[in-house]
Amino acid sequence: MANVSTFTQADVNKEELHSMRTNILKIAYKACFEIIARCFNNAVMKEFINEMIVIFKKDDVLVIEFLRGILENQETLETVCELILECPDNCAKPSTAYLCKYLLARLKIIEKDALLKGE
């Protein structure tokens, strides 16, 4: 994941870069929320989420698509809500909440910038 987050448009064209980032985030979601969060030793979850945030900082469209993907898929939404509200684990719960907080705050900044640009 760290390797993909370092790619720039100088390395590959814009569509390929967006596609690579989208695919790595899909893999990260599956690994992070559906596998690692449910494991006994899930300390690596923080590293996954930090790398996801690095990727999100580079592509606003991914933030929107990722949030839309969570909200429009009932199973995904239930998994995230379960991790935030019901998970007894001291690593998975705050890590998931931190990612959601980051995504929502970033979305508000994206919306503000779009309004100021008149889009």
C-alpha positions in Angstrom: 0.0 0.0 0.0 2.8 2.4 0.8 4.2 1.9 -2.7 1.0 2.9 -4.4 0.6 6.0 -2.2 4.0 7.3 -3.5 3.0 7.2 -7.2 2.4 10.5 -8.8 1.0 11.5 -12.2 4.6 11.7 -13.4 4.9 8.0 -12.9 1.6 6.9 -14.6 -1.3 8.7 -16.3 -4.2 10.1 -14.3 -6.7 7.3 -15.0 -4.2 4.6 -14.2 -3.2 6.3 -11.0 -6.8 6.7 -9.9 -7.6 3.1 -10.8 -4.5 1.9 -8.8 -5.5 3.9 -5.8 -9.1 2.8 -6.0 -8.1 -0.9 -6.2 -5.7 -0.6 -3.3 -8.3 1.1 -1.1 -10.8 -1.8 -1.9 -8.2 -4.3 -0.8 -7.3 -2.2 2.3 -11.0 -2.0 3.2 -11.4 -5.8 3.0 -8.2 -6.4 4.9 -8.6 -3.8 7.5 -12.3 -3.8 8.3 -13.4 -7.3 7.5 -10.3 -9.4 8.4 -7.8 -7.5 10.7 -10.4 -5.8 12.9 -11.8 -9.2 13.8 -8.5 -10.8 14.6 -7.0 -11.3 18.1 -3.9 -9.3 17.3 -4.9 -6.3 15.1 -2.3 -3.7 15.9 -1.4 -3.5 12.2 -4.8 -1.9 11.6 -3.4 1.6 12.6 -0.8 1.2 9.9 -3.4 0.3 7.3 -5.5 3.3 8.2 -2.6 5.7 8.1 -1.6 4.5 4.6 -5.3 4.9 3.5 -5.2 8.5 4.8 -2.0 9.2 2.8 -3.8 8.0 -0.3 -6.9 10.0 0.5 -4.9 13.2 0.9 -3.8 12.8 -2.7 -7.1 12.2 -4.4 -10.4 14.0 -3.4 -12.4 11.8 -5.7 -11.4 8.7 -3.8 -12.7 10.2 -0.5 -16.1 10.8 -2.1 -16.2 7.3 -3.7 -15.0 5.5 -0.6 -17.6 7.2 1.6 -20.3 6.6 -1.0 -19.3 3.0 -1.2 -19.6 2.6 2.6 -23.0 4.4 2.8 -24.6 2.8 -0.3 -23.7 -0.8 0.6 -25.8 -2.0 3.6 -23.4 -4.8 4.5 -20.4 -2.4 4.5 -22.3 0.2 6.5 -23.2 -2.4 9.1 -19.6 -3.6 9.4 -18.3 -0.1 9.9 -21.1 0.8 12.4 -20.5 -2.4 14.3 -16.8 -1.7 14.6 -17.4 1.8 15.8 -20.4 1.2 18.2 -20.1 -2.4 19.4 -16.6 -3.6 19.0 -14.9 -4.3 22.4 -11.4 -4.1 20.9 -9.3 -1.2 22.0 -7.5 -0.9 18.6 -10.2 -1.6 16.0 -12.8 0.8 17.5 -10.7 4.0 17.7 -8.9 3.3 14.5 -12.2 2.9 12.6 -13.7 6.0 14.2 -10.5 8.0 13.4 -10.8 7.0 9.7 -14.4 7.9 9.5 -13.8 11.2 11.3 -11.0 12.0 8.8 -13.2 11.1 5.8 -16.1 13.2 7.0 -13.9 16.2 7.8 -12.1 15.9 4.4 -15.5 15.7 2.6 -16.6 18.9 4.3 -13.4 20.6 3.1 -14.0 19.3 -0.5 -17.5 20.6 -0.4 -16.4 24.0 0.9 -13.8 24.3 -1.8 -16.3 23.3 -4.5 -18.7 26.0 -3.2 -16.1 28.6 -3.2 -15.1 27.7 -6.8 -18.8 27.9 -7.8 -19.0 24.3 -8.9 
